[in-house]
Amino acid sequence: MPETADWPDTPADRARELVEGVLDELDLDGEVEVEEDDERISVNVQGGDDYGLLIGKRGQTIDALQLLCYQAAFRGLRERKRVVVDAAGYRERRRETLEGRADRAAEQALNSNQVVEMDPMSAQERRVVHERLKERAGVETYSEGDEPRRCVVVAPLVSE
């Protein structure tokens, strides 16, 4: 990590610097691409072969890196926006997996007329499930439990 005096001025550059530093420390190859708009800073790592270390078990390492990037990018700044860190399309693949699981949980809840408790997941992953099922007829979702065991519950709506 660079000395504070060498630290970039802009949040996007800070996020890039941090991710490049982590790649160097893990001895991973990859190109860091940063895109910024009014709502978020997206940091994507592409081009390397082995992202297992960067992504980690169930995405925990990349989620931690994303949190660190957010904290580093906006340290000392009032205005903030979302920071999303991805490697080799992991986030999109994970979103697709979670949406499929959400659909199956909704079908199971409707078919059995019983609540279905999904596996524990991060707040970001729970948000994906809630968003996927919010327009789904006949079910509701809510989160239950305490971190790190907090999960989404899919429940059939009671007919009146």
Secondary structure, 3 states (H helix, E strand, C coil): CCCHHHCCCCHHHHHHHHHHHHHHHCCCCCEEEEEECCCEEEEEEECCCCCHHHHCHHHHHHHHHHHHHHHHHCCCCCCCCEEEEEECCHHHHHHHHHHHHHHHHHHHHHHHCCCEEEEECCHHHHHHHHHHHCCCCCEEEEEECCCCCCEEEEEECCCC
